[in-house]
Amino acid sequence: MRTRNGLITLFLAAALALAGACGDDEPTRDESGSISETDDVTPNSLQVGDCFNDPDESATEVTSLEAVPCDEPHDNEIFHVFDLEGDDFPGEDEVKRLGMEGCEAEFEGYVGTPLAESGLAIVPVTPTEGSWESTDDRTILCAAYNSDGAPLTGSVEGRGAAAPAGEGGAPPGEPAPEDGSAPEGDAPQG
């Protein structure tokens, strides 16, 4: 289960991954563009709708994330990707603020409910000063995860109101049941 320190670790580890991600490790995708196999990939190869697991909390430098098909248990889902503008690195705190602001603005349009009512939390995965300077990295990945730390199963896109704790929403392409229960065959995780 994810803790507050785990969230900070995720943020820092993913930011380090962006700094070191110069390879072309792309996820394996099916004809629809969805991730079809669990693969280690460079963070900037992820796109909206992709799911991934947290990096190992003991890692001191992360250069890849484990991309996972969204119909399998996973920790996070990318719900928005955008680039910051500017030539000069605005500072770590400002990048975090701009990342959170940009992610919050797009959350409801993707999930279908306000963040405060969703049972989810978000984290912006931001460029570091090193990646900003050395690779012109301006990309912010907006990731959603269960606020209780339980794995998600299925996409959070369009799921609307929160699924019960530990139940990660409907499988891709299926709406969440209106009563908030898990889709058939989706056992509680946790």
ABEGO torsion letter per residue (X at the ends): XBBAAAAAAAAAAAAAAAAABABABBBBBBAAGBBABBBBBBAAABBBGBBBBBBBAABABBABBBBBBAABBBABBBABBBBBBEABBAEAAAAAAAAAAAAAAAAAAAAGBBAAAAGBBBBBBBBBAAAAAAAGBABBBBBBBBAAGBBBBEBABGAEBBBBBGBAEBBBGBBBBAAGBBBBGBBBBX
